[in-house]
């Protein structure tokens, strides 16, 4: 793992957009932003990408926002900032609708057009365009690299507005990292296995399934390891990432979904044989002792290459929608 980290980890500063433009050639790049009720941040993120990576340096060909059933002005603000906006349920409408972040990502893959697809969360408070260009660096300059994950410091900002270093990523540290070290130690070197910023070649993404809920990033790491191998995976240090935080109860539900995602991969790989499937109900208790029962089961979309048609529009090049 130390050898892999030395040769497959870089910094966003290593990949200036001007240099990447020279390496880009005829490849096209789509940035996909899943968004649900992110009116506070999505417009600024789209504007930064368009200003720096479309107009100043034409590195990005398409900015696509997937509106995941927002009830606020997310779609309107994203469109005004220069993104092409698609409603999650309008993509591949012949399929039964599902919910969750992974569903929005899978639909974004289907609706986008680039040879390289970059995913980024829409709730980032300190977004910089280096989050995108950094992820593109290894993919545009090293043909053997198929997938790049963002690494960063993840502080936890409390109700007092103070950012506490090293306190973010609670589900990562309590669930995902132990699971990876136990069962897929090859992936232990990824600093932020659950982070929402990553990029890959389209032909690779279309060959793996997408868990529709919050286990999607965990599932992609494990499935891509099996498909392309660790040497085709890399990570880029993007600096510091600040975003909105979920409640402890919400994090518990996410943890349950990630554990079920890990279980499904272990079972699929023949590493466990169970007499019965795990339960999918999670009982939680509030401060007043009130009990809440949640279903944390996860659905899964098949590899997009097995679904026809795989896109809703013809491929385009050199245009930012």
C-alpha positions in Angstrom: 0.0 0.0 0.0 2.9 2.4 0.7 4.3 1.7 -2.8 0.9 2.3 -4.4 0.4 5.6 -2.4 3.8 6.9 -3.5 3.2 6.3 -7.2 -0.6 6.9 -7.4 -1.1 9.9 -5.1 -0.6 13.5 -6.3 -1.8 17.0 -5.5 -4.2 19.2 -7.4 -1.4 21.7 -7.7 0.5 19.2 -9.8 -2.2 19.6 -12.6 -2.6 23.2 -13.8 -5.5 23.4 -16.2 -3.4 24.9 -19.0 -1.1 21.9 -19.0 -4.0 19.5 -18.9 -5.6 21.2 -21.9 -2.5 20.3 -24.0 -2.9 16.7 -22.8 -6.6 16.6 -23.4 -6.6 16.0 -27.1 -9.9 14.9 -28.5 -11.2 13.6 -25.2 -14.4 15.2 -23.9 -15.1 15.9 -20.2 -18.4 16.0 -18.4 -18.9 17.3 -14.8 -21.9 15.7 -13.1 -23.4 17.3 -10.0 -26.1 15.5 -8.2 -28.2 18.0 -6.3 -31.2 17.9 -4.0 -32.3 21.1 -2.3 -28.8 22.7 -2.7 -29.9 26.2 -3.7 -27.4 27.7 -1.3 -24.3 26.3 -3.1 -25.0 24.8 -6.5 -25.1 28.1 -8.4 -21.6 29.1 -7.1 -20.2 25.7 -7.9 -21.5 25.8 -11.5 -20.3 29.4 -12.0 -16.8 28.5 -10.8 -16.5 25.6 -13.1 -17.8 27.5 -16.1 -15.6 30.6 -15.4 -12.3 28.7 -14.8 -12.6 25.5 -16.8 -15.0 26.4 -19.7 -14.3 30.0 -20.5 -10.8 30.7 -19.2 -9.4 27.3 -20.1 -11.7 25.0 -22.2 -11.1 21.9 -20.2 -14.7 20.9 -19.4 -17.2 20.3 -22.2 -20.3 19.7 -20.2 -21.7 20.8 -16.8 -24.7 18.6 -15.9 -26.8 19.0 -12.8 -29.1 16.2 -11.9 -32.0 17.6 -10.0 -32.9 14.8 -7.5 -36.5 15.9 -6.7 -35.6 19.2 -5.2 -38.3 21.3 -3.6 -36.3 24.6 -3.7 -34.7 26.7 -6.4 -31.8 24.3 -7.1 -32.7 23.6 -10.7 -33.4 27.3 -11.6 -30.2 28.5 -10.0 -28.0 25.8 -11.6 -29.5 26.6 -15.0 -29.0 30.3 -14.6 -25.3 29.7 -13.7 -24.8 27.8 -16.9 -25.4 24.1 -16.3 -27.6 21.8 -18.3 -30.2 20.6 -15.8 -32.0 17.3 -16.0 -34.6 15.9 -13.6 -33.6 12.6 -12.2 -36.9 10.9 -13.1 -36.8 12.1 -16.7 -33.6 10.2 -17.5 -34.3 6.7 -18.8 -38.0 7.1 -17.9 -38.9 3.6 -18.9 -37.2 2.3 -15.8 -39.0 2.2 -12.4 -37.9 5.3 -10.4 -35.6 4.7 -7.4 -34.3 7.1 -4.8 -30.9 8.0 -3.3 -27.7 9.7 -4.2 -26.4 6.7 -6.2 -29.5 6.9 -8.4 -28.8 10.5 -9.2 -25.2 9.6 -10.1 -26.3 6.7 -12.3 -28.8 8.9 -14.1 -26.2 11.5 -14.5 -23.8 9.0 -16.1 -26.7 8.1 -18.5 -27.5 11.7 -19.4 -24.0 13.0 -19.7 -21.9 12.7 -22.9 -18.2 13.0 -22.0 -15.5 10.4 -22.4 -14.4 11.2 -18.9 -17.0 11.9 -16.2 -16.2 13.9 -13.0 -18.6 13.6 -10.1 -18.7 16.3 -7.4 -21.2 17.0 -4.6 -23.3 20.1 -4.8 -23.2 21.1 -1.1 -19.5 22.2 -1.0 -19.0 25.5 0.8 -15.4 26.1 -0.2 -15.5 24.8 -3.8 -12.6 25.6 -6.1 -12.3 24.6 -9.7 -9.1 22.7 -8.7 -11.5 20.1 -7.3 -12.3 19.3 -10.9 -9.0 19.9 -12.7 -7.1 18.0 -10.0 -9.2 14.9 -10.6 -8.6 15.1 -14.3 -4.9 15.2 -14.1 -4.0 11.5 -13.9 -6.8 10.6 -16.3 -5.6 13.0 -19.0 -1.9 12.3 -18.7 -1.7 8.6 -17.8 -3.7 6.3 -20.1 -3.4 3.4 -17.7 -5.4 5.2 -15.0 -9.1 4.5 -15.1 -10.4 6.0 -11.9 -9.3 8.9 -9.6 -10.6 9.6 -6.1 -10.3 12.9 -4.3 -8.5 13.1 -1.0 -8.8 16.0 1.4 -8.9 17.2 5.0 -12.5 17.1 6.2 -13.2 19.4 9.2 -16.4 19.3 11.1 -18.1 22.7 11.5 -20.2 22.9 14.7 -23.2 25.0 15.5 -20.8 27.6 16.8 -19.3 28.0 13.3 -15.9 26.7 14.4 -14.3 24.2 12.0 -12.6 21.4 14.0 -9.8 19.7 12.0 -9.9 16.0 11.6 -13.4 15.7 13.1 -15.3 15.2 9.8 -15.9 12.0 7.9 -17.4 10.2 10.9 -19.0 7.4 8.9 -15.7 7.0 7.0 -13.7 6.5 10.2 -16.2 4.4 12.1 -17.5 2.1 9.3 -16.0 2.4 5.9 -12.3 2.4 6.8 -12.5 -0.5 9.2 -14.5 -2.5 6.6 -12.0 -1.8 3.8 -9.0 -2.7 6.0 -10.7 -5.9 7.1 -11.9 -7.2 3.7 -10.3 -5.2 0.9 -7.0 -4.0 2.4 -5.8 -3.1 -1.1 -8.1 -0.1 -0.8 -6.9 1.0 2.6 -4.7 3.8 1.1 -7.7 5.8 -0.1 -7.9 8.7 2.3 -11.5 9.5 1.6 -13.2 6.3 0.4 -16.7 7.8 0.8 -15.9 11.3 -0.6 -18.2 12.5 -3.4 -15.5 13.9 -5.7 -14.0 11.4 -8.2 -13.6 10.9 -11.9 -13.3 7.9 -14.3 -13.4 6.9 -17.9 -16.9 6.4 -19.2 -16.3 2.9 -20.5 -15.2 1.8 -17.1 -18.1 3.4 -15.2 -20.6 1.9 -17.6 -19.3 -1.6 -16.7 -20.1 -1.5 -13.0 -23.4 -1.4 -11.0 -24.4 1.6 -8.9 -25.9 1.2 -5.4 -28.7 3.7 -5.4 -28.3 4.9 -1.8 -25.3 6.2 0.3 -23.3 3.0 -0.2 -22.6 4.1 -3.8 -19.0 5.3 -3.3 -18.1 2.2 -1.2 -19.6 -0.1 -3.9 -17.8 1.7 -6.7 -14.4 1.3 -5.0 -14.8 -2.4 -4.4 -16.3 -3.1 -7.8 -13.7 -1.1 -9.7 -10.9 -2.8 -7.8 -12.3 -6.1 -9.0 -12.7 -4.9 -12.6 -9.6 -2.7 -13.3 -7.2 -3.5 -10.5 -5.5 -1.2 -8.0 -2.8 0.0 -10.4 -5.5 1.6 -12.6 -6.8 3.6 -9.6 -5.3 6.8 -8.2 -6.1 9.7 -5.8 -5.4 13.4 -5.8 -5.1 15.7 -2.7 -7.6 18.5 -3.2 -6.8 20.3 0.0 -9.7 21.0 2.4 -13.3 20.2 1.8 -16.1 21.9 3.7 -19.8 20.9 3.3 -23.0 20.6 5.2 -23.2 17.9 7.9 -25.8 15.3 8.7 -27.3 14.5 12.1 -26.0 11.5 14.1 -29.2 9.7 13.3 -28.8 10.3 9.6 -25.2 9.1 9.8 -26.5 5.9 11.4 -28.7 5.3 8.5 -25.9 5.9 6.1 -23.7 3.5 8.0 -26.4 0.8 7.8 -26.5 1.3 4.0 -22.7 1.1 3.7 -22.6 -2.1 5.8 -25.3 -3.7 3.6 -23.3 -2.7 0.5 -20.2 -4.3 1.9 -22.2 -7.4 2.7 -23.5 -7.7 -0.8 -20.0 -7.5 -2.3 -18.6 -10.1 0.1 -21.5 -12.4 -0.8 -21.1 -11.7 -4.5 -17.4 -12.5 -4.3 -18.1 -15.8 -2.6 -16.4 -14.7 0.6 -19.4 -15.2 2.9 -22.2 -17.8 2.7 -25.3 -16.8 4.8 -28.2 -18.9 5.8 -30.4 -15.8 5.5 -30.1 -12.2 4.3 -29.3 -9.5 6.9 -32.2 -7.5 8.3 -32.7 -4.1 6.8 -34.6 -2.3 9.6 -32.7 0.1 11.9 -34.2 1.1 15.2 -32.9 4.4 16.6 -33.7 6.4 19.7 -34.0 10.1 20.1 -33.0 12.3 23.1 -36.5 11.9 24.5 -36.4 8.1 24.1 -38.8 8.1 21.2 -38.0 5.2 18.9 -37.8 5.5 15.1 -37.7 2.6 12.7 -36.0 3.1 9.3 -35.5 0.9 6.3 -31.9 1.1 5.3 -32.1 -1.4 2.5 -30.2 -0.6 -0.7 -31.2 -1.1 -4.3 -28.8 -1.3 -7.1 -28.8 -0.2 -10.8 -27.1 -2.6 -13.2 -24.1 -1.6 -15.3 -25.2 1.1 -17.6 -23.7 -0.8 -20.6 -26.4 -3.4 -20.1 -29.2 -0.9 -20.3 -30.4 0.4 -23.8 -30.2 3.1 -24.7 -27.3 4.0 -22.5 -27.7 7.8 -23.1 -30.7 10.1 -23.7 -28.9 12.2 -26.2 -26.1 11.9 -28.8 -22.6 12.4 -27.8 -21.4 16.0 -28.2 -17.9 17.5 -28.2 -16.3 20.8 -27.3 -19.5 22.4 -26.0 -20.4 23.2 -22.5 -24.1 23.0 -21.8 
